[in-house]
Amino acid sequence: MATCFDIGAIDQIPIGEGRNFRLADRTVAVFRTHDDAVFATQPDCPHRQGPLADGLLGGTTIICPLHDRAYDLRTGKSATGECPLKIYPVIVTDDRHVCVTVE
């Protein structure tokens, strides 16, 4: 069963950065792009478990800080065809709270 978690105000995630949040039994990385879009993924890179929230964010691409693997935050697809990221649906409410849905 899917649950939508309100992780709080969007402003707690600086523009152009990511933060990890603990939601029930898992950790999720949540990113806020320079154009104020919000995306959520698994917290670790599938390549060698680099901390994605510490990666470099450009547009809707996150680059793992350990080995420069790039992923599209909209789809989870890798730029090199490797294993994709698990992505989670996100909505930003009218009062600017971020809600992430996990199974």
C-alpha positions as CSV (number, residue, x, y, z in Angstrom):
1,M,0.0,0.0,0.0
2,A,1.4,3.4,-1.0
3,T,1.7,6.2,1.7
4,C,2.3,9.9,1.1
5,F,4.7,11.3,3.6
6,D,4.8,15.1,4.2
7,I,8.4,15.9,4.8
8,G,7.8,19.5,5.6
9,A,8.4,22.8,3.8
10,I,10.2,22.9,0.5
11,D,12.6,25.6,1.9
12,Q,14.4,23.1,4.1
13,I,16.0,21.8,0.8
14,P,18.3,24.5,-0.6
15,I,17.9,25.2,-4.3
16,G,20.3,23.0,-6.3
17,E,20.8,20.5,-3.5
18,G,19.5,17.3,-2.1
19,R,18.7,16.0,1.4
20,N,18.0,12.6,2.8
21,F,14.8,11.9,4.7
22,R,13.8,8.8,6.7
23,L,10.3,7.7,5.7
24,A,9.0,4.7,7.6
25,D,11.4,1.8,6.8
26,R,13.5,3.6,4.2
27,T,15.7,6.6,3.5
28,V,14.8,8.7,0.4
29,A,17.0,11.4,-1.2
30,V,14.9,14.5,-2.1
31,F,16.3,17.1,-4.6
32,R,15.2,20.7,-5.4
33,T,16.4,21.9,-8.8
34,H,17.3,25.5,-9.7
35,D,13.9,25.9,-11.3
36,D,12.2,24.8,-8.0
37,A,11.2,21.3,-9.2
38,V,11.4,18.5,-6.6
39,F,12.3,14.9,-7.2
40,A,12.9,11.9,-4.9
41,T,15.1,8.8,-5.4
42,Q,16.8,6.1,-3.6
43,P,19.5,7.5,-1.4
44,D,22.5,5.6,-2.8
45,C,24.0,5.2,-6.2
46,P,23.5,1.7,-7.6
47,H,27.1,1.7,-8.9
48,R,28.9,1.8,-5.6
49,Q,26.4,3.2,-3.1
50,G,27.7,6.8,-3.3
51,P,25.5,9.3,-1.3
52,L,23.4,10.9,-4.1
53,A,22.1,13.7,-1.9
54,D,25.8,14.9,-1.8
55,G,26.0,14.8,-5.6
56,L,26.2,17.6,-8.1
57,L,22.7,18.7,-9.4
58,G,22.4,20.2,-12.8
59,G,19.0,20.7,-14.4
60,T,17.3,17.3,-13.7
61,T,20.5,15.3,-13.6
62,I,22.2,14.2,-10.4
63,I,25.9,13.1,-10.6
64,C,27.1,10.7,-7.9
65,P,29.9,12.3,-5.9
66,L,32.0,9.1,-5.9
67,H,32.4,8.0,-9.5
68,D,30.6,10.6,-11.6
69,R,27.7,8.4,-12.6
70,A,24.8,10.6,-14.0
71,Y,21.1,9.9,-13.5
72,D,18.0,11.6,-14.8
73,L,15.8,12.5,-11.7
74,R,12.6,12.4,-13.8
75,T,13.0,8.8,-15.0
76,G,15.8,7.3,-12.9
77,K,17.7,6.3,-16.0
78,S,21.5,6.3,-16.1
79,A,23.3,8.3,-18.7
80,T,25.5,5.2,-19.3
81,G,22.8,2.5,-19.4
82,E,23.6,1.1,-16.0
83,C,21.0,0.1,-13.4
84,P,18.4,2.9,-13.0
85,L,17.6,4.7,-9.8
86,K,14.4,3.9,-7.9
87,I,12.3,7.1,-8.1
88,Y,9.3,8.1,-5.9
89,P,6.4,10.3,-6.8
90,V,6.5,13.8,-5.3
91,I,4.0,16.6,-5.0
92,V,4.4,20.1,-3.7
93,T,1.3,21.3,-2.0
94,D,-0.3,24.7,-2.2
95,D,1.3,25.6,1.2
96,R,4.7,24.6,-0.3
97,H,5.1,21.3,1.6
98,V,6.8,18.3,-0.1
99,C,5.0,15.0,0.0
100,V,6.8,11.8,-1.2
101,T,4.9,8.6,-1.9
102,V,6.5,5.3,-1.1
103,E,5.1,1.8,-1.2
